[in-house]
Structure formats: structure tokens, C-alpha cells
Amino acid sequence: MIQKVSKRLVLLAALMALALSVLVPLSAPKAESKKTGPGYFITARTGAAPKHWLGAHIDPQNPGKLVWCIELGPYAIGPGMTVSVETLDDAKGMTNYGGNDVNLDSIAQIAYLLNKYEKVNTADSRAALSMIMHFNLELNKASAKDEMYYVWSTLQSKYPGAAKLTRQYVAEARNSGVAGYQSVSHTGDNKTTGNVRNIGVKNSAGKLIAGVPFTAKLNGPAVFTSTGKNTYSGKTAAKPITLDWRATGNGKVGFNVGYTHRHTAKRLTGPKGLQRMIQGADPSVKNVPGGTWQVIYDFQPIATSKVEKPVVETGETTITDSLSAKADPKYANPNWLKDVKVKYEADVYYMGETLPTKGMKIPAGAKPVATTSLTFDAPGTQKATVNVDKPGFYTWVWKVVKKNQAAPDRIHADWTDGYALPDEFQSKKKTAKITSAKNIINVHADSDAKTFLNDWVKVADFPNNHTDFKGYGSVKADNGTIDQHLYCVPDKTKLAEGVTRSLKPVKSWTIPAKNGDYRIADYFPDAPGEHIQDIDCRGTLVFVSEFAGDDRVEPLRTSDMDPKESFRPDHPTIHTMATDKADGDKYLPIKGNVTITDKVKYTELAAGKEYTLKATLMDKATGKPFQDCGEVKANDYSKAIASQLDSFEAKLKKDSKASFDVKTALSGILPKVSEADLDKAIATLDKDKVAGLVKDGKFDYDEAGKVLSKLTLALDKPAEGKDCKPVTATKTFTPKHRNGVVEIDIPVRAELLKGKTTVVFEDVLREGKEPIVHHDINDRDQTVYSPDAKTTATDGKDGDKTVLGGRVHINDTVEYHSLKPGETYTLVGTMMDKATGKKVDCMGAKPVTFKADKSGNGKVNMAFYGNCSVAANSKWVVFEDIYTGKNPKGTHVVEHHDLDDIDQTVTVIKSGGAGLAVTGSTGLVALGASLMLVIAGGAVALYRRKMTM
């Protein structure tokens, strides 16, 4: 029962409290209204305080000022309580719990509303301001949002005028209160003028707000064009404001804009657990930085320069300098000011022969020999040219004079580059002279006359200090010497101006390239001069003085045609005589080894100097040196021949009537030889002899081997050696006198020269000297002979090789080689019986005297006559001998005795008898000697016997 009563009492108390809350008026008590002004109470659902006051509060420290609650729930700060103050700016401290239609963007908008409306002493205005403070600055994060929406809902339903005014105030603050600042910018980086732009403040919509006071300030060497000062004050406009500036110097400029308006608020915090408050602040300056940039006002023009040609030739009358203008990169403004013209002035000084040094100053009293100027309106390069006439040194000096400029205030200061700078130094060349005279001294020592050359020269018109200049800048040092050359102009070369330029000097010396007199002999190793024989000139000696030139003096070369500077010495010569060393005559044997002795007579050689004599054997017919390629090497066909013989012998055993076919055998031995060559070789054989190789079923193996060996040697010509060298001989000698004789022997294989006319060429060599040569292919003294003959014997009646016994007439045609042209010779002939090797006494021929053809080669005929009775098958061979002179008592120069020579052979048949088979007369001659045939046949027989065994 008690519990029921208690519950009823509690319920009753709650209902009474609710009724009282409804009946309590929502305006502040009169006492509160007097202090803070009107407002509204809203019953609290949360927090310590039972009601929320929508109105102003008394500043606890300054009772004459108002503060506004920004924390729902706690009790307000009481008067006299200690508080801490925090300044809010921009959007600091803003929470924006309300929504788009009641939210603000900045503290400046809060300050705008407090400044304008907190003095409006109406409940709706105060409640509207209070509601705005809570919406945008509420600090209670626990349950402020829901409670705030509850208060706002209650305010809208109970006091719609206050709610409407809340939205109106917010809209006005968003439109007229400062929400942000324009980002100011500038133009004119590294310029003399420019502007600062985009000055202004903006609302929440980004539109510019007019009427806000501002002050713009330049920090650095620049002022505003309109004020002439570094500050400008005004008010913002509905459009961005732009202010022009100009530089007053070079350097960095900073810029900022200070806007004077209420843009802060104070947040008060009291004892723990009590409400925190917001209070408007007084107007202050809001500085917006505008950045920094470089400005320019003036600049320092400088330049680098370089002469176009450090060295000026004598014929040139002007000198040119190249000037590159620019701004000094080390000055505060390293750049050239646009459209500013700068005049550069040049003074050109003549230094003459004065040697330059670094750091030279303009000599006292020195005056330029020429002046000029160049004008630039931007960095670049130009050229200046002035006239000059005297040879010597010149230097350029460039300068910029501030007072001489069109815009002197834009030029920082005067400038000059200096005197005798390396790149501004030039040399105009001089023309010097060298005159000379020749002198010859003859000295006799023992039996030799020696001739010496001397030369005197006079050097003039060089700079007086020539050879002292060591170079400066691009002008090179003096060339300290003059070259003296002694040339030999060969007799085959015409003496003309410039001819020595293509020749190599035979002697060279140097003298100083300084003015004065010089004796060239003083520079020779051995006075009194240079020995002519040591020079060894086959022509004209010419002295030439030559100065290569340098950067102060033009090149100089004396004339090749100066009669005082040429001399023709006696020329060295050689004359030779070639003979057979064995007997001293001009005829060489044609067999074995032979030695040719060449006696060389010389003149005008240098006594005591070593020479080398070289002799070369030349073939007069070809004009080329004889080549010794070594011994001829024959191929060995003994096995192949034996194989063919064995094959036929086997065939004969099967067929006793078989005949031996030489052509078939040769084809087997030499398969690569053509059929025509085989037929030609076989035509030289005695057919009866070939037929007799097989008789009564028996085969003459050895004789057949000889026949095949002979033909094989004729068809397979042995190859000569490959190591071919000209036939030469050398000998060194040292003359005791300038004229004398020296002999040289040239050994050679006689076979190499057989039938040839040999001419000996001589060369006398000395190191570093022109060879003394004697190369005359038609010089008989240099010529030796190796006579040879080839003969053809025929029937004097019908010209064939068969002669009928009885009254016999045989013609012998002798073809000779390498006789002395035009000399008289006697041909002697002897008829020989081939079978006996003895003379045929019944035949005779008169010796024939003839003159050799001018070529040394020719033919001569001899006739044999006799009345001879002979047996069939007799073969006669003609032997020939040639002697010098008109009878056989002269020198025996040709012997042609060969019983096996078919060309020398005729067949003599018995008168009225049967004719013999005629062998060929002009076919290939067997190359192997009888001994080789015997050896080859023996080899075949030996090989056969070995094969049989």
C-alpha cells in the first residue's frame, strides 16, 4: 500500500513539474534582461542547467561587454570568475553543426554579425545570434548536435521570427562578411616595371566585397607608380584592384596587402565544467602575402674581344677586332636591359717593336693611332676595322663611358678592358732582305785538286730585337734561324726559278735570323768550306737562303737564278770494259761456268770515302737483267717407261706378230701431251730403226727404252728453278785519289748466256749520294758475247734430207747468234760419217768469210761438193766452226759438233739403190744428251730386271 502511495506521489510530482515548465514564461527574468538584454529560454533535455538561454551573457571580466554561449549544457561563467582568452581567426574553432542555411565559412563572418547586430536589443535578434554561435562554434561534442537540433526545432515552432532572423543574418554574413582573400600576384620578374594585381576580399560565394580598407606595401627597391612610395592605401572594390610599380634599384622586392576589418573573435574559457563563451574583437589588419621577385634598374655593360687576325700580312692595310658585348654576370642585375643602347669605344695603339707583358698600362703620353666605336642594344658580337700602315705590334683598348651613353642612368658605371691584352694584340709583318756572294777556294793536296765553297750573306730589315720575342697571345715566337741550303740541280733538269723547291738539299746549315753579316764557311764542320767532291753533284750547285717566316717577318727565299749563288763543278764519271776473265777477250764459252771481268775507270770521286760498285748482267735483246733460276730439273719417267715396255713384252708373248707402237707407249707415259705434239716428236725418229725394235718375235727392250726416254725428255720440258735472281756482283772500294780504276768479277753459268749478247751495267753507290751509273745497252766496251750456232743440212739438188751417192752437193745453212755486229768472221765446215765418227774425205767445202749482221744474229750458207761412192744407210753430219777474221787463224768463237743433231744430218743412199725411209728434218730436237739417254735406258733395264726378280 505504501509502495503504491509512493509511486503515485512520484507520478504526481512529475506531472506538476511538467505543468510548471509549460507555464513558466520563456523570457528572461527582468534582472537578467537588464544585464544582457532580451532573449529566450528553452528547457534543456540534457546537461547541468535546466534551461538553455538564447541570448547574450555578461563578460565576466568586463561587465560592459557581451559574450555568447558556445557550449550547450553547462552553467554559464559567473561574474568575476577567472577566464582564459583564445583568439580565433580564419576558420579556426568552427564546427558548423547547423547545415547549409545556417552555417558560416569564417570567423570574419562571425565577427561581422556580432559587430553589426549584438547591439540590437530584441529577443528575436539576440536569440538569432545565439543560435548562430551554437550552430558554428559549438564545443559540446557529446550530445550537442541532437540537443541543438531540439533547441532549433523548438525555436522555429515557438519563435519563428527568431528562426527567420537567424537565416537572414547567416545569409547576410555569407554575402557581406569576409570569407576569404584574393590570391594576389605580380608581374615584372626581372623587369624595371610591373604591377601587383588581384587585390580584394571575397564572400562565401567567392564574389568580391567592396569597401574593406587595405594598405599594399612593397618591400625592396621599388615604389608604386601612383604614389611614388612603397605603400598604397585604399578600399576594396567589386573588381580586383591592380597597382603599377617601378624599380628604384636592382634586387629582390617583397609584397603584401593588409586588410583592416573584424576578422577575429575571442573564445573565453572559465572554470572547469562551465560554459565556454565567444566574444567579438576589434578591427585589425589581416596581412595577405604577395610573394617576392627580382627587379632591375640598371646594368653593367662589359665585353670580351679578340682580334680577327693576330698576324697581319704586309700587303694588308686594315686590322679588325671582334667585340662580344654582354652584361656583367657578377653585377646585381646580370642581364642587359631591353632596348637600352650602349656605345663601346675603341682606341688602337701602335706599340712598334715594344715587347708586350701582362698587366701593361697605357704609356704616358701615348695616343691612339685610330679610334672607332660600336653600338649594341642587346648582347651580341660585332666587328670593328681600322686602317694601319706601319709594320709592328698593335693593341686594342675598349671602353664604356657612362656619360657618353644615350641612357646614362641605366648604365651602372664606366668600364674598360685594359692595354696589351693577349687577345687584343696584333702583329703586322715586315719584309726582310738577304743578299749574298759566292766565293770558291781551290786547294791542291798531293796530286788531287780540291775545290771548296764559301758563302757570305748580309741579313737586313729584321726587327732590331728579332729572336727576343717569345710569343704573346696568339702571336707566336720569333723564328730564330735562317736556313742555308746547297742544292744540286741535275743536268737533266733545267735551271729555272723555283726549281730547287722540289729538290732535297745536299747540304744545309743555319745562321741567326738577326740583322748582320755572316760567312757560311764559319758554320761548316771543316773550314775553309765544303769540299766539292764530297758533295758529288752531277749538275749545278745553287746556294739558297731561306727564312721560313714567323708572325713578325714575312717568309723569305733568295733566287735560284742568282749568278753569284751558283757553281758548276766537274762531275764524277765512270767508263767500263767487260771481258772474259779467262783469256781477256770479248767471247765467252757456252758451257760450264764463266767469269766476266769488268774494269771500271772513274773520275772525280771523293778520295778516302767508301763506295760500292754494283755490276748487273743485261740481255741486250730484251734490255732486262739475266735471271738465274737455278739448275734445270728433269722429271723421272723411268717407271712409266718400264711399265709400257713390260706391257708390250707381255702382249708380244701372246701375239708374236705384234708391232711396237711408239705413240701408244708415249700416250701412256705422258697422257696430257696433245696428239699433235706426239706426232711431231715421233716424226723425228728413224722409222727403220723403230721397225727393227721387234724382229723375229723378239723385242729389243733396252733400245726401245732409249727411244722412249729421248722422246719423253723432248716432250716433257723440265721446269726451271723458281728462285730467280738477277745476275749481279758487288764490291766496295775506297779511292785514294779522285781518279782511278777498280775491277769487279761477275761469275755466271755459261749456259745462261748461251747465244746471247751480254751488256754489263754498273752503278757506283755512296751512302746519301746520287748513284753514278753507266747503263748503255749499246756500249760495246760493256758488251761480251756468247756465240752459238744452229745448222740445217739438206740435199743441194732438191732440198730434202736424202742424198744420192755419186756426185754429191749438200747445202749447210748456219744460223748464228751473239756475234759482234759488223765484225768479219770465217765459217769452216767438215763433213763427218755418223757411223764411224770420222771425216768424209770425199766431201769438201770452201771456208766462208762473212760480216755479222748489225744485230749480231743472222744466217750464212756453205756448200759441200764431192764424188762419193757410199754404202746404203750412210748418215753424214756437218760440223761447223766459226773464227774471227778472214781466215781460220782467228779466235775460235763457235764450235757446233753434234753427231746426234738431226738438223745437221743427211742420209746418203747408194746410187741406183732403193730409197730409204726419210726421217723428219725440222722436228723437235732431243733435249737429253746421249749420256742421259744411256742412263735412262739403263734405268729402264734395271727397273725391268728388278720387276722380273
Secondary structure, 3 states (H helix, E strand, C coil): CHHHHHHHHHHHHHHHHHHHHHHCCCCCCHHHHHHHCCCEEEECCCCCCCEEEECCEECCCCCCCEEEECCCCCCCCCCCCCCEEEEEECCCCCCCCCCCCCCCCCHHHHHHHHHHHCCCCCHHHHHHHHHHHHHHHCCCCCCHHHHHHHHHHHHHHHCHHHHHHHHHHHHHHHHHCCCEECCCEECCCCECEEEEEEECEECCCCCEECCCEEEEEEECCEEECCCCCCEEEEECCCCCEEEEEEECCCEEEEEEEEEEECCEEEEEECCCCCCCEEEECCCEEEEEEEEEEEECCCECEEEEEEECCCEECCCCCEEEEEEEEEECCCCCCCCCCCCCCEEEEEEEEEEECCCCCCCCCCCCCCCCCEEEEEEECCCEEEEEEEECCCCEEEEEEEEECHHHCCCHHHECCCEECCCCCHHHEEEECECCEEEEEEEEEEEEECCEEEEEEEEEEEEECCCCCCCCCCCECCECCCCCEEEEEEEEEECCCCCCCCHHHHCCCCEEEEEECCCEEEEHHHHCCCCCCEEHHHHCCCEEEEEEEEECCCCCECCEECCCCCHHHEECCCCCEEEEEEEECCCCCCECCCCCEEEEEEEEEEECCCCCCCEEEEEEEEECCCCEECEECCCCECCCCHHHHHHHHHHHHHHHHHCCCCCCCHHHHHHHHCCCCCHHHHHHHHCCCCHHHHHCCEECCEECHHHHHHHHHHHHHHHCCCECCCCCEECEEEEEECCCCCCEEEEEEEEEEHHHHCCCEEEEEEEEECCCCCCEEECCCCCHHHEEECCEEEEEEEECCCCCCEEECEEEEEEEEEEEECCCCCCEEEEEEEEEECCCCEECCCEECCCEEEECCCCCCEEEEEEEEEEECCCCCEEEEEEEEEEECCCCCCCEEEEECCCCCHHHEEEEECCCCCCCCCCCCCCCCCCCCHHHHHHHHHHHHHHHHHHHC
